[in-house]
Amino acid sequence: MSAAIPPNDSVDPVEYTPEQMSEQLACFETILNDRLPYCSGTLSTTKEQLVLFYGKDFDAKRIDFSDASDEQLEHLAKTCEPAAFGVRTRRVLDELYRKAGKLDAEHFSSLFDVMESGLVQVIREQLLTGEKVNSAIRLERYKLNVYGKDSFFKAHKDTPRSKDMFGSLVIVFPTSHEGGTLILRDGEKEWRFDSAKAIKEHDGSCIAYVAFYSDVEHEVTQVNSGYRVTVTYNLYFDAAVPSIPSVALTEDPTHDKLKDILGTLLEDKNFLPDGGYLGFGLRREYPLQSTRDVVDLSEFASYLKGGDAILMSVCEELSLSASLQVYFKTQDSSRDDLDVLCHYVPALARGNSVDDDSLVQHLCEYYGGLRVKTKTDDHTQYYTLPDLYIHWATPMTEFGNVQREYPAYGNEPSIEFAYGCVCLIVAVGPYGERSAVEKIWPLNKKKPVKKAAAPKKTAKRGKGSKSSRAR
């Protein structure tokens, strides 16, 4: 479907009422919420592939999961150390939250080769979207875990170890056990994967598997009997050329529905007739808080996943300019107060002190920020008109939240925080020239200044006055 359709008297253009256009935009959120953030199942294996070697120092053992005895599984469990879990930057051991055993990657080796098994292809086809179906995936063997009787792991999210890590793969070996169901949650939705049941129902030797995005909350229910043995892999996008043949892009219902809705709106002469901006809140979480340095958001575009990757792909196919931006929402008594849109996540803590009233100016001057407002806002109260207005197709979400501290001066020196939300902003050209974004897009790709000068001081406020904060 074309993104730039000139007026043509021989073709009746599609026309929507404002109410109908709002309904169409509202469909984006519904469609995006329907996409599964995981894939799971069983995979046939040979008996030889179910052999695992483990041990520390010179005490190596061998176990065959196709016919493992209780004594062998108990020995494996006793070889393990108590499994800790991460709380921010700390490793915590608390059996009220997680009770399980673990072996680090250097202490075990499996004859089951994930790369040769075809599982990577399954993940690419079932979890990834659009052009990312042909992306190379790098697997990092992480840990072996043993959940014996009464073991469990309460709800948690995996810790992304870099910006190119997008998910986790869990392999479950065919041991006899009851319980240990994996529960996955994404927003208000919940799914259960009972690997013990799936393996029991499989005809022949097999393993069970589940792959999911890093930001999907998950938990392991209590094991009632037997041993649940798993190996976890971290999943990364890899810039290398895929070592397996690229697959033909299959039809993606989510992609096709979104492209059809947006493409139809672009054909409507009443939809942003003079061009404008659409805003989409992120559907997935990214490790934007892992550094205090300046973050160029264009670097994260190639690491988008799920619905975010689909939206970016749809925009590219419709020749629309889409980019990641961080939206700083401000609250102030000043009539000239506006929100700020930046292409960079700033490193405010490294600069000089910022006056309460000049944070917005500071972001605009040193980080290429633009003053923005939502289109539904009444802008007549502002002395300075926004650089642009945004029509939100889907709301901003907590997944894109970023926080930056900065030294502030006012009546007293203090440390303040600027709160922003990363989102996808789409520039739409005028009717008939939808891809001609140069006619409406004020470039905000200015390189940040390494050492920003202190903003000009303004008169100090009285104690009863409200101060400007980026929320």
JOHUPE-V584799 format. One record per backbone hydrogen bond with DSSP energy under -1.0 kcal/mol. NH is the residue of the N-H (numbers start at 0). CO is the residue of the C=O. Records with the same first field share a line. If there is no record, write none. Layout:
NH: CO, CO
//
This chain:
10: 7
20: 16
21: 17
22: 18
23: 19
24: 20
25: 21
26: 22
27: 24
29: 25
30: 26
31: 27
32: 28
34: 31
38: 210
40: 208
42: 206
44: 204
49: 46
50: 47
51: 62
52: 108
53: 60
54: 106
58: 55
59: 57
60: 53
62: 51
64: 49
66: 63
72: 68
73: 69
74: 70
75: 71
76: 72
77: 73
78: 74
80: 101
82: 99
84: 91
86: 89
89: 86
91: 84
96: 93
97: 93
98: 151
100: 145
101: 80
102: 143
106: 103
107: 104
108: 52
110: 50
116: 112
121: 117
122: 118
123: 119
124: 120
125: 121
126: 122
127: 122
131: 128
132: 129
133: 130
134: 131
137: 235
139: 233
141: 231
142: 231
143: 102
144: 229
145: 100
146: 227
149: 222
150: 147
151: 98
152: 219
153: 96
155: 217
164: 161
165: 234
166: 234
167: 211
168: 232
169: 209
170: 230
171: 207
172: 228
174: 172
177: 224
181: 192
182: 218
183: 190
184: 216
185: 188
188: 185
190: 183
192: 181
194: 192
197: 193
198: 194
199: 195
200: 196
206: 42
207: 171
208: 40
209: 169
210: 38
211: 167
212: 36
213: 165
215: 212
216: 184
217: 155
218: 182
219: 152
220: 180
222: 150
223: 177
224: 177
226: 175
227: 146
229: 144
230: 170
231: 142
232: 168
233: 139
234: 166
235: 137
236: 163
237: 135
255: 251
256: 252
257: 253
258: 254
259: 255
260: 256
261: 257
262: 258
263: 259
264: 260
265: 261
267: 264
270: 267
274: 271
275: 427
277: 425
278: 390
279: 423
287: 285
294: 344
296: 342
298: 295
299: 296
302: 299
307: 304
309: 305
310: 306
311: 307
312: 308
313: 309
314: 310
315: 311
316: 312
317: 313
318: 315
319: 314
320: 426
322: 424
324: 422
325: 341
326: 420
327: 339
330: 468
336: 333
338: 371
339: 327
340: 369
341: 325
344: 294
349: 346
350: 347
353: 406
355: 408
357: 354
361: 357
362: 358
363: 359
364: 360
365: 361
366: 362
368: 362
369: 340
371: 338
372: 387
374: 389
376: 373
381: 378
386: 370
387: 370
389: 372
390: 276
392: 278
393: 278
399: 396
400: 397
401: 419
403: 417
405: 415
407: 413
413: 407
415: 405
417: 403
418: 469
419: 401
420: 326
421: 399
422: 324
423: 279
424: 322
425: 277
426: 320
427: 275
428: 433
430: 272
432: 429
435: 432
436: 434
438: 435
439: 436
440: 436
448: 365
464: 461
468: 330
470: 328
//
